[in-house]
Amino acid sequence: MNSFKASPAVLPAGKTEEKTWQQTKSENTRGVILEATLDCFYELGYPNTTTEKVAKRARVSRGAMLHHFPSRMDLIRAAVSYIHQKRLAIFTEQYAQVNEGAQYTLMEEGIDAYWEQLNLPVFVVFHELQIASRTDPDLAEILRPAKREFDASWAKISQELFPDLALSEEFDEANLLTLYLLEGMAIRGDTRGRVPELMIPWLKKTLRQMFADVREIDRQTASQQLRETGRDGE
């Protein structure tokens, strides 16, 4: 079973030219291999994931595997980038849906949406790779720049999705509080029960207080202000 099948597809970035049939086939094969890699990470664990097992899961020949990923580390490097792309795609898609047509950012619904994301296999794999990197210098070397790039993209997307909140003086602190509290509970395995039932309402209450300075600013007005001040990332 493909554990990641329900996640949004990750499309190649920066390619707008018309593709040949062979290019499309090659990209599709690469995507299938990367999805199979994530499945193996999730079901077998990082240390037990080999190119042979991935090829078998992806149902591709060894030749096709070597064509796209000559070595295991080439595959791992691409898979790490793919994981980050999928997390950003899920984040963007779900928050866009939550706030579609909303005059003000639906913060509480957004917290619930992110909490659901942290219970998806893609976050479990991301966390397990971080743990594995402690004793695997090659993996650590791959994760460091990928994480920096991910954090930068996350910050930019957050500002675009929550323009009214982004004007708050405490936007960065609120973002960090949300990330570390929710991800910390997910990492500890406190996905149900007293801890999230206690802490998630507390988080929502605290964020309402932190964003009191932008309570009267709507999303459209905020987007305009961000553009005028050059803070929209464009």
C-alpha positions as CSV (number, residue, x, y, z in Angstrom):
1,M,0.0,0.0,0.0
2,N,1.3,3.5,-0.9
3,S,1.3,5.4,2.4
4,F,1.8,8.7,0.7
5,K,-0.8,8.3,-2.1
6,A,-3.2,10.8,-0.6
7,S,-0.6,13.6,-0.4
8,P,-0.5,16.4,-3.0
9,A,1.6,15.6,-6.0
10,V,5.0,17.4,-6.2
11,L,5.5,18.9,-9.7
12,P,8.8,19.9,-11.2
13,A,9.5,23.6,-10.6
14,G,10.6,26.1,-13.1
15,K,9.8,24.0,-16.2
16,T,7.2,25.6,-18.4
17,E,8.4,24.4,-21.8
18,E,6.5,21.7,-23.7
19,K,7.9,18.3,-22.8
20,T,8.5,15.4,-25.1
21,W,6.8,12.0,-24.4
22,Q,10.2,10.7,-23.2
23,Q,10.8,13.6,-20.8
24,T,7.3,13.1,-19.3
25,K,7.9,9.4,-18.9
26,S,11.2,10.0,-17.3
27,E,9.7,12.5,-14.8
28,N,6.9,10.1,-14.0
29,T,9.4,7.3,-13.3
30,R,11.4,9.5,-11.1
31,G,8.3,10.5,-9.1
32,V,7.3,6.8,-8.7
33,I,10.8,6.0,-7.4
34,L,10.7,8.9,-4.9
35,E,7.2,7.9,-3.7
36,A,8.4,4.3,-3.2
37,T,11.4,5.6,-1.3
38,L,9.2,7.5,1.1
39,D,7.1,4.3,1.5
40,C,10.2,2.3,2.3
41,F,11.4,5.0,4.8
42,Y,8.1,4.8,6.6
43,E,7.6,1.0,6.6
44,L,11.2,-0.3,6.8
45,G,13.1,2.7,8.3
46,Y,15.9,4.7,6.9
47,P,18.8,2.2,7.6
48,N,16.9,-0.7,6.0
49,T,16.0,1.2,2.8
50,T,18.1,0.1,-0.1
51,T,18.0,0.9,-3.8
52,E,17.0,-2.7,-4.5
53,K,14.0,-2.5,-2.1
54,V,13.0,0.8,-3.6
55,A,13.2,-0.5,-7.1
56,K,11.1,-3.5,-6.2
57,R,8.5,-1.3,-4.5
58,A,8.4,1.1,-7.5
59,R,8.3,-1.8,-9.9
60,V,11.1,-0.4,-12.0
61,S,14.2,-2.2,-13.4
62,R,17.6,-1.8,-11.8
63,G,18.7,-0.1,-14.9
64,A,16.0,2.5,-14.6
65,M,16.9,3.0,-10.9
66,L,20.5,3.5,-11.7
67,H,19.7,5.9,-14.6
68,H,17.8,8.2,-12.2
69,F,19.9,7.6,-9.1
70,P,23.3,6.1,-9.6
71,S,23.9,5.7,-5.9
72,R,22.0,5.3,-2.6
73,M,23.0,8.7,-1.5
74,D,21.8,10.3,-4.8
75,L,18.5,8.7,-4.0
76,I,18.5,9.9,-0.4
77,R,19.4,13.4,-1.4
78,A,16.5,13.6,-3.9
79,A,14.1,12.0,-1.4
80,V,14.9,14.5,1.3
81,S,14.2,17.4,-1.1
82,Y,11.0,15.5,-2.2
83,I,9.9,15.2,1.4
84,H,10.3,18.9,2.0
85,Q,8.4,19.7,-1.2
86,K,5.5,17.5,-0.2
87,R,5.3,19.1,3.2
88,L,5.2,22.5,1.7
89,A,2.6,21.4,-0.8
90,I,0.4,19.9,1.9
91,F,0.8,23.0,4.0
92,T,0.0,25.4,1.2
93,E,-3.0,23.4,-0.1
94,Q,-4.7,22.8,3.2
95,Y,-4.3,26.4,4.5
96,A,-5.5,27.8,1.2
97,Q,-8.6,25.7,1.5
98,V,-9.1,26.6,5.1
99,N,-8.9,30.4,4.4
100,E,-10.6,30.4,1.0
101,G,-12.9,33.4,0.9
102,A,-12.2,34.3,4.6
103,Q,-12.0,38.0,5.4
104,Y,-9.6,37.3,8.3
105,T,-7.2,34.4,8.7
106,L,-9.0,31.5,10.4
107,M,-6.2,30.9,12.9
108,E,-7.8,28.3,15.0
109,E,-8.9,26.2,12.1
110,G,-5.4,26.6,10.7
111,I,-3.9,25.2,14.0
112,D,-6.2,22.1,13.7
113,A,-5.1,21.7,10.0
114,Y,-1.4,21.8,10.9
115,W,-2.0,19.3,13.8
116,E,-3.5,16.9,11.3
117,Q,-0.5,17.3,9.0
118,L,1.8,16.3,11.8
119,N,0.1,13.0,12.0
120,L,0.8,12.2,8.3
121,P,3.5,9.7,7.3
122,V,5.5,12.4,5.6
123,F,6.2,14.2,8.9
124,V,7.0,10.8,10.6
125,V,9.6,10.1,8.0
126,F,11.0,13.7,8.2
127,H,11.4,13.3,12.0
128,E,13.0,9.8,11.7
129,L,15.5,11.1,9.2
130,Q,16.6,13.8,11.6
131,I,17.1,11.2,14.3
132,A,19.1,9.0,11.9
133,S,21.3,11.9,10.9
134,R,22.8,12.1,14.4
135,T,25.0,9.1,13.7
136,D,25.1,9.4,9.9
137,P,27.3,12.3,8.8
138,D,26.4,11.8,5.1
139,L,22.7,12.1,5.9
140,A,23.3,15.1,8.2
141,E,25.2,16.8,5.4
142,I,22.2,16.4,3.2
143,L,19.7,17.5,5.8
144,R,21.4,20.7,6.8
145,P,21.0,22.8,3.6
146,A,17.6,21.1,2.9
147,K,16.3,22.3,6.2
148,R,17.5,25.8,5.7
149,E,15.8,26.0,2.3
150,F,12.7,24.5,3.8
151,D,12.6,27.0,6.7
152,A,13.0,29.9,4.2
153,S,10.2,28.6,2.0
154,W,8.0,28.0,5.0
155,A,8.4,31.6,6.2
156,K,7.7,33.0,2.8
157,I,4.6,30.9,2.3
158,S,3.3,31.6,5.8
159,Q,3.4,35.3,5.1
160,E,1.5,34.9,1.8
161,L,-1.1,32.6,3.4
162,F,-1.6,34.7,6.5
163,P,-1.0,38.4,5.4
164,D,-3.0,39.9,8.2
165,L,-1.2,37.9,10.9
166,A,2.1,38.7,9.2
167,L,1.7,42.3,10.1
168,S,1.7,41.5,13.8
169,E,4.8,42.5,15.8
170,E,4.7,39.0,17.3
171,F,4.3,37.0,14.0
172,D,7.7,35.3,14.2
173,E,7.3,34.4,17.8
174,A,3.8,33.1,17.3
175,N,5.0,31.0,14.4
176,L,7.8,29.5,16.4
177,L,5.5,28.8,19.4
178,T,3.1,27.0,17.1
179,L,5.7,24.9,15.3
180,Y,7.6,23.9,18.4
181,L,4.6,23.1,20.6
182,L,2.7,21.1,18.0
183,E,5.7,19.4,16.5
184,G,7.0,18.6,20.0
185,M,3.8,16.9,20.9
186,A,3.8,14.9,17.7
187,I,7.4,13.8,18.2
188,R,6.6,12.7,21.7
189,G,3.7,10.6,20.4
190,D,1.1,12.7,22.2
191,T,-1.3,12.7,19.3
192,R,-4.4,12.0,21.4
193,G,-5.5,12.3,25.0
194,R,-4.9,14.8,27.8
195,V,-1.8,16.6,26.4
196,P,-3.2,17.8,23.1
197,E,-6.6,18.3,24.6
198,L,-5.0,20.7,27.2
199,M,-2.3,22.3,25.1
200,I,-4.0,23.0,21.7
201,P,-6.8,25.1,23.3
202,W,-4.1,26.9,25.3
203,L,-2.2,27.6,22.1
204,K,-5.2,29.0,20.4
205,K,-6.0,31.3,23.3
206,T,-2.4,32.5,23.5
207,L,-2.2,33.2,19.8
208,R,-5.4,35.2,19.9
209,Q,-3.7,37.4,22.5
210,M,-0.5,37.7,20.5
211,F,-2.3,38.7,17.4
212,A,-4.5,41.3,19.1
213,D,-2.6,44.1,17.4
214,V,-3.9,43.0,14.0
215,R,-7.3,41.9,14.9
216,E,-9.0,44.6,12.9
217,I,-6.9,44.2,9.7
218,D,-8.5,42.1,7.0
219,R,-6.5,39.8,4.6
220,Q,-7.0,42.0,1.6
221,T,-5.8,45.2,3.3
222,A,-2.9,43.3,4.8
223,S,-1.8,42.0,1.5
224,Q,-1.8,45.5,0.1
225,Q,0.2,46.8,3.0
226,L,2.8,44.0,2.6
227,R,3.2,44.9,-1.1
228,E,3.6,48.6,-0.3
229,T,6.3,47.9,2.3
230,G,8.1,45.4,0.1
231,R,7.4,42.6,2.6
232,D,5.4,40.3,0.3
233,G,8.5,38.5,-0.9
234,E,8.1,39.4,-4.5
